[in-house]
């Protein structure tokens, strides 16, 4: 996920090289995010049935190949095919497989373990934008794509060989009897029944609007920093700061979820998000952007940690991968639309202020949907 987020650092090199608009470049990121969600539904269903090892191995090929081939693009349609489609297919497996597998492996401390796993996402967001910035300045944007894509393929493919769907597939007496494990994996709503509940569609709508806001910020915060006169490395540092602070948000929210429940933690995160967006509309200096990153990072990390556990709280573990895939698809649809609209609004107004205010309004609407969610009787 850190490599995907680092795409924002490639904005200016791509604009300088080809003269493409921000909306056009944002569109490729949005296409990848949409494809991620679309294939995530299928991946979630396959993971419920067959487990993560083969799926993650295939995803590693698409992920690494898509990023490496970015070094060869020369036309806008190639950007959309390579990054939007090929890379997007690879991206589709990463979050769905990781969080669904964690949900199956850990019942008593599911929030804590999900938070620990999502700390990895924050570490990626902290590391890879800075790495991409230095690779671009030292070796050019084409070589930066090749290096990062190759590294991603090797690491993801190696990790895939160690993944198993649930404890039953590597049964040891220390984790329970086969009967106990089978029973725990069967608890909850079947997929068809969950589709008929209002709770599922409320969390889907919440996630759609929420990720609309979050991805708009992540993709455009670096160009915004450049626009107000901040150097490329320091601009990338704002994005990295969000990733670093989000690690704290992910871990603390994971601990709190086990005690308070996911809905309450998400409401608190919405409070941080709204405050950070109000701050962002007035941020016109580097220290103010870092202040924004500190507040926003807590919210960002908490949101992405809470989504998987709240599905278990609502519907159980039986069809978690399939249901999580549906919720992720709604999120990625919002995440696909957000950066495009933000880029379009900038191209029309030559400023991000109106777009940031719109994101603030949408985040308030998302909070309203979440407050309507009944987690007591599900």
DOLUM-728952 format. One line per 8 residues: number of its first residue (from 1); their letters; for each residue y, z, x of C-alpha. Coordinates in Angstrom, 3 decimals. Each point is the difference from the previous one (the first is absolute). Example, Ala and Ser with C-alpha at 12.3 -4.5 7.8 and 13.67 -1.06 7.14 Angstrom:
2
1	as	-4.500:7.800:12.300 ~ 3.440:-0.660:1.370
***
This chain:
378
1	xxxxxxxx	0.000:0.000:0.000 ~ 2.304:0.609:2.955 ~ -0.484:-3.594:1.118 ~ 0.878:-1.237:-3.478 ~ 3.145:2.156:-0.093 ~ 1.045:-1.370:3.415 ~ 0.552:-3.390:-1.684 ~ 3.548:1.195:-0.732
9	xxxxxxxx	0.715:-0.036:3.764 ~ -0.866:-3.732:0.101 ~ 2.685:-0.855:-2.605 ~ 2.792:-0.784:2.412 ~ -2.125:-2.012:2.478 ~ -1.320:-2.124:-2.878 ~ 3.507:-0.500:-1.397 ~ 1.323:-0.935:3.440
17	xxxxxxxx	-2.891:-2.377:0.710 ~ -0.215:-1.835:-3.325 ~ 3.172:0.849:-1.941 ~ -1.940:1.276:-3.012 ~ 1.689:2.322:-2.498 ~ -0.888:3.657:-0.381 ~ -1.355:-0.663:-3.472 ~ -2.352:-2.672:1.374
25	xxxxxxxx	-1.284:2.224:2.804 ~ -0.316:2.951:-2.379 ~ -2.040:-2.220:-2.283 ~ -2.801:-0.322:2.551 ~ -0.235:3.776:0.292 ~ -0.001:0.229:-3.780 ~ -2.740:-2.628:-0.220 ~ -2.154:1.969:2.457
33	xxxxxxxx	0.571:3.180:-1.971 ~ -0.874:-1.714:-3.297 ~ -3.168:-1.536:1.464 ~ -0.874:3.445:1.357 ~ 0.051:1.424:-3.519 ~ -1.698:-2.972:-1.638 ~ -2.948:0.072:2.388 ~ 0.123:3.813:0.007
41	xxxxxxxx	-1.430:0.041:-3.540 ~ -3.034:-1.954:1.176 ~ -0.269:2.019:3.211 ~ 0.040:3.260:-1.960 ~ -2.863:-1.167:-2.213 ~ -2.028:-1.252:2.962 ~ 0.614:3.229:1.898 ~ -1.350:2.012:-2.943
49	xxxxxxxx	-3.196:-2.050:0.170 ~ -0.585:-0.928:3.635 ~ 2.118:2.265:2.164 ~ 2.756:-0.650:2.535 ~ -1.646:-1.208:3.222 ~ -0.487:-3.700:-0.748 ~ 3.212:-0.227:-2.033 ~ 2.150:1.492:2.740
57	xxxxxxxx	-1.649:-2.238:2.609 ~ 0.950:-3.113:-1.981 ~ 3.489:1.365:-0.613 ~ 0.484:0.525:3.746 ~ -0.589:-3.718:0.597 ~ 2.592:-1.085:-2.587 ~ 2.456:2.690:1.102 ~ -0.074:-0.853:3.699
65	xxxxxxxx	-0.176:-3.760:-0.528 ~ 2.937:0.016:-2.400 ~ 2.274:1.872:2.399 ~ -1.031:-2.081:3.022 ~ 0.555:-3.294:-1.826 ~ 3.575:1.048:-0.765 ~ 0.761:-1.028:3.575 ~ -0.681:-3.648:-0.952
73	xxxxxxxx	2.153:-0.387:-3.110 ~ 2.676:-2.692:-0.125 ~ 0.615:-0.387:-3.753 ~ 0.676:2.361:-2.880 ~ -3.159:-0.947:-1.889 ~ -2.049:0.992:3.045 ~ 1.638:3.433:-0.046 ~ -1.179:0.503:-3.573
81	xxxxxxxx	-3.544:-1.299:0.597 ~ -0.591:1.906:3.232 ~ 1.801:3.275:-0.627 ~ 0.000:0.010:-3.788 ~ -3.598:-1.108:-0.583 ~ -2.145:0.423:3.128 ~ 1.605:3.203:1.231 ~ 0.285:1.252:-3.604
89	xxxxxxxx	-3.762:-0.322:-0.501 ~ -0.570:2.067:3.119 ~ 2.530:2.573:-1.141 ~ -1.728:0.368:-3.388 ~ -2.886:2.062:1.335 ~ 1.797:2.507:2.180 ~ 1.475:2.517:-2.446 ~ -2.494:-0.439:-2.851
97	xxxxxxxx	-3.021:0.469:2.234 ~ 1.435:2.885:2.011 ~ 1.211:2.098:-2.924 ~ -2.909:-0.748:-2.327 ~ -2.443:0.946:2.761 ~ 1.885:3.236:0.662 ~ -0.028:0.822:-3.725 ~ -3.777:-0.347:-0.048
105	xxxxxxxx	-0.619:2.018:3.164 ~ 2.227:3.019:-0.676 ~ 0.133:1.782:-3.372 ~ 1.345:3.511:0.666 ~ 2.740:-1.038:2.465 ~ 0.596:-3.535:-1.224 ~ 3.798:0.279:0.136 ~ -0.011:1.441:3.521
113	xxxxxxxx	-2.341:-2.666:1.345 ~ 1.909:-2.791:-1.736 ~ 3.169:1.367:1.569 ~ -1.610:-0.011:3.443 ~ -1.105:-3.606:-0.420 ~ 3.450:-1.038:-1.207 ~ 1.508:1.655:3.072 ~ -1.557:-2.996:1.761
121	xxxxxxxx	2.173:-2.301:-2.098 ~ 3.074:1.988:0.987 ~ -1.028:-0.152:3.651 ~ -0.297:-3.771:-0.328 ~ 3.427:-0.271:-1.608 ~ 1.429:2.074:2.841 ~ -1.753:-1.843:2.839 ~ -0.197:-3.677:-0.861
129	xxxxxxxx	3.625:-0.835:-0.902 ~ 1.107:1.355:3.392 ~ -2.885:-1.778:1.734 ~ 0.833:-3.257:-1.789 ~ 3.647:0.300:0.987 ~ -0.820:0.415:3.687 ~ -2.651:-2.741:-0.050 ~ 2.459:-2.418:-1.605
137	xxxxxxxx	2.743:0.780:2.520 ~ -2.391:-0.131:2.966 ~ -2.403:-2.830:-0.875 ~ 1.429:-1.816:-3.022 ~ -0.906:0.232:-3.654 ~ -2.953:-2.402:0.271 ~ -1.785:2.030:2.670 ~ 0.788:3.182:-1.915
145	xxxxxxxx	-1.902:-1.362:-3.020 ~ -3.000:-0.940:2.179 ~ -0.181:3.356:1.769 ~ 0.285:2.068:-3.167 ~ -2.427:-2.162:-1.975 ~ -2.643:0.135:2.728 ~ 0.344:3.755:0.339 ~ -0.309:0.462:-3.774
153	xxxxxxxx	-3.171:-2.098:-0.227 ~ -1.769:1.846:2.818 ~ 0.881:3.444:-1.336 ~ -0.739:-0.669:-3.680 ~ -3.299:-1.740:0.716 ~ -1.151:2.882:2.209 ~ 1.013:2.605:-2.591 ~ -1.824:-1.917:-2.736
161	xxxxxxxx	-3.354:0.537:1.706 ~ 0.363:3.778:-0.432 ~ 0.853:0.046:-3.716 ~ -2.438:1.071:-2.737 ~ 0.665:0.094:-3.756 ~ -0.887:3.654:-0.672 ~ -2.043:2.910:1.423 ~ -3.129:-1.128:-1.841
169	xxxxxxxx	-0.229:-3.116:2.190 ~ -0.277:2.165:3.133 ~ -1.691:2.970:-1.655 ~ -0.392:3.228:1.922 ~ -1.114:3.304:-1.439 ~ 3.286:1.607:1.025 ~ 1.955:-1.904:-2.641 ~ -2.312:0.619:-2.976
177	xxxxxxxx	-3.078:-1.432:-1.647 ~ -0.270:-3.657:-1.007 ~ 0.011:1.028:-3.667 ~ 3.217:2.012:0.421 ~ 1.657:-2.873:1.833 ~ -1.043:-2.574:-2.603 ~ 1.292:2.217:-2.801 ~ 3.370:0.454:1.691
185	xxxxxxxx	0.406:-3.757:0.436 ~ -0.728:-0.615:-3.718 ~ 2.639:2.394:-1.346 ~ 2.923:-1.502:-1.881 ~ 0.981:-2.900:-2.239 ~ -1.760:-3.352:0.188 ~ 2.374:-2.838:0.840 ~ -0.011:-1.480:-3.533
193	xxxxxxxx	0.879:3.329:-1.632 ~ 2.818:0.747:2.454 ~ 1.571:-3.379:-0.784 ~ 0.495:1.150:-3.606 ~ 1.974:3.138:0.861 ~ 3.827:0.158:-0.057 ~ -0.094:2.132:3.151 ~ -1.239:-2.907:2.107
201	xxxxxxxx	2.791:-2.305:-1.116 ~ 2.660:2.668:0.451 ~ -1.052:0.582:3.605 ~ -0.172:-3.782:0.492 ~ 3.580:-0.454:-1.248 ~ 1.194:2.942:2.074 ~ -1.595:-1.480:3.096 ~ 1.394:-3.472:-0.717
209	xxxxxxxx	3.603:1.243:-0.149 ~ -0.481:2.505:2.803 ~ -1.382:-2.463:2.528 ~ 2.691:-2.505:-1.072 ~ 2.507:2.524:1.374 ~ -1.955:1.118:3.065 ~ -0.825:-3.463:1.338 ~ 3.546:-1.260:-0.594
217	xxxxxxxx	1.242:2.783:2.253 ~ -2.615:-0.480:2.712 ~ 0.458:-3.755:0.261 ~ 3.803:-0.013:-0.095 ~ 1.068:3.189:1.779 ~ -0.105:-1.682:3.447 ~ 2.113:-3.038:-1.048 ~ 2.406:2.405:-1.744
225	xxxxxxxx	0.379:2.020:3.191 ~ 0.657:-3.197:1.971 ~ 2.656:-1.013:-2.533 ~ 2.017:3.169:0.575 ~ 0.054:-0.604:3.747 ~ -3.024:1.918:1.284 ~ -1.989:-1.482:2.912 ~ -3.499:-1.475:-0.577
233	xxxxxxxx	-1.892:2.846:1.721 ~ 1.984:2.709:-1.796 ~ -0.445:-1.832:-3.318 ~ -3.758:-0.079:0.522 ~ 0.254:3.682:0.867 ~ 1.184:0.775:-3.547 ~ -3.187:-1.544:-1.373 ~ -2.043:1.933:2.544
241	xxxxxxxx	1.780:3.214:-0.965 ~ -1.080:-0.532:-3.601 ~ -3.578:-0.345:1.213 ~ 0.237:3.115:2.162 ~ 1.452:2.190:-2.743 ~ -2.430:-1.434:-2.543 ~ -2.852:1.453:2.058 ~ 1.353:3.455:-0.811
249	xxxxxxxx	0.366:-0.989:-3.655 ~ -3.554:-1.342:-0.150 ~ -1.575:3.081:1.545 ~ 2.000:2.590:-1.948 ~ -0.443:-1.844:-3.294 ~ -3.739:-0.212:0.629 ~ -0.170:3.764:0.407 ~ 2.163:0.567:-3.082
257	xxxxxxxx	-1.992:-2.418:-2.190 ~ -3.129:2.160:0.308 ~ 1.994:2.969:-1.341 ~ 2.556:-1.449:-2.406 ~ -1.415:-3.360:-1.066 ~ 1.223:-3.506:0.712 ~ 2.454:-0.407:-2.906 ~ 2.121:2.993:1.025
265	xxxxxxxx	0.116:-1.164:3.612 ~ 1.025:-3.503:-1.064 ~ 2.836:1.444:-2.113 ~ 1.276:1.910:3.040 ~ -0.221:-3.197:2.065 ~ 2.081:-1.820:-2.623 ~ 2.678:2.626:0.507 ~ 0.067:-0.731:3.733
273	xxxxxxxx	0.007:-3.755:-0.674 ~ 2.969:0.122:-2.371 ~ 2.027:2.183:2.387 ~ -0.780:-2.338:2.916 ~ 1.058:-3.093:-1.960 ~ 3.282:1.621:-0.985 ~ 0.545:0.735:3.698 ~ -0.933:-3.564:1.016
281	xxxxxxxx	2.732:-1.579:-2.119 ~ 2.533:1.883:2.179 ~ -1.779:-0.326:3.358 ~ 2.165:-2.085:2.350 ~ -0.924:1.444:3.407 ~ -3.154:0.517:2.042 ~ -0.120:3.788:-0.462 ~ 0.311:-0.448:-3.765
289	xxxxxxxx	-2.907:-2.444:-0.021 ~ -2.106:2.503:1.934 ~ 0.982:2.645:-2.549 ~ -1.163:-2.351:-2.728 ~ -3.271:-0.589:1.889 ~ -0.709:3.740:0.138 ~ 0.431:0.519:-3.760 ~ -1.596:-3.272:-1.068
297	xxxxxxxx	-2.924:0.379:2.418 ~ -1.170:3.215:-1.700 ~ -0.038:-1.742:-3.391 ~ -1.601:-3.171:1.337 ~ -2.869:1.869:1.622 ~ -0.621:2.193:-3.021 ~ -0.160:-2.890:-2.457 ~ -2.626:-1.967:1.891
305	xxxxxxxx	-2.098:3.131:0.504 ~ 0.028:1.000:-3.674 ~ -1.045:-3.299:-1.622 ~ -3.707:0.180:0.865 ~ -0.529:3.683:-0.924 ~ 1.842:-0.354:-3.319 ~ -2.499:-2.675:-1.043 ~ -2.864:2.408:0.739
313	xxxxxxxx	1.795:2.747:-1.954 ~ 0.396:-2.308:-2.987 ~ -3.283:-1.931:0.005 ~ -2.443:1.567:2.466 ~ -1.790:-1.681:2.891 ~ -2.454:-2.259:-1.849 ~ 2.105:-3.178:0.037 ~ 2.677:1.125:2.442
321	xxxxxxxx	-0.013:-3.127:2.162 ~ 0.354:-2.322:-2.990 ~ 2.730:2.069:-1.659 ~ 1.849:0.535:3.259 ~ -0.093:-3.758:0.548 ~ 1.680:-0.558:-3.395 ~ 2.706:2.592:0.710 ~ 0.555:-1.464:3.465
329	xxxxxxxx	0.325:-3.481:-1.535 ~ 2.822:1.181:-2.261 ~ 1.628:1.637:3.013 ~ -0.274:-3.093:2.154 ~ 1.391:-2.130:-2.830 ~ 3.078:2.211:-0.002 ~ -0.002:0.021:3.788 ~ -0.113:-3.799:-0.011
337	xxxxxxxx	2.920:-0.373:-2.397 ~ 2.205:2.663:1.558 ~ 0.696:-1.539:3.434 ~ 0.557:-3.457:-1.518 ~ 2.520:1.287:-2.522 ~ 1.690:2.147:2.649 ~ 0.279:-2.993:2.331 ~ 1.304:-2.178:-2.828
345	xxxxxxxx	2.636:2.578:-0.952 ~ 1.119:0.175:3.620 ~ 0.252:-3.789:0.225 ~ 2.148:0.042:-3.164 ~ 2.261:2.945:0.868 ~ -0.224:0.080:3.825 ~ -0.638:3.739:-0.240 ~ -2.915:2.305:-0.730
353	xxxxxxxx	2.052:2.548:-1.970 ~ -0.621:-1.507:-3.451 ~ -3.720:-0.379:0.772 ~ -0.248:3.625:1.153 ~ 1.686:1.174:-3.205 ~ -2.473:-2.035:-2.066 ~ -2.882:1.589:1.915 ~ 1.444:3.425:-0.849
361	xxxxxxxx	-0.004:-0.834:-3.723 ~ -3.560:-1.336:0.131 ~ -1.214:3.145:1.774 ~ 1.424:2.107:-2.843 ~ -1.852:-2.142:-2.558 ~ -3.238:0.446:1.991 ~ 0.492:3.771:-0.072 ~ 0.308:-0.233:-3.781
369	xxxxxxxx	-3.389:-1.729:-0.264 ~ -1.574:2.647:2.228 ~ 1.368:2.831:-2.143 ~ -1.701:-1.586:-3.020 ~ -3.378:0.190:1.767 ~ -2.302:2.660:-1.484 ~ -2.259:1.405:2.719 ~ -1.119:3.077:-1.962
377	xx	-2.404:-1.497:-2.526 ~ -1.295:-3.071:1.857
***
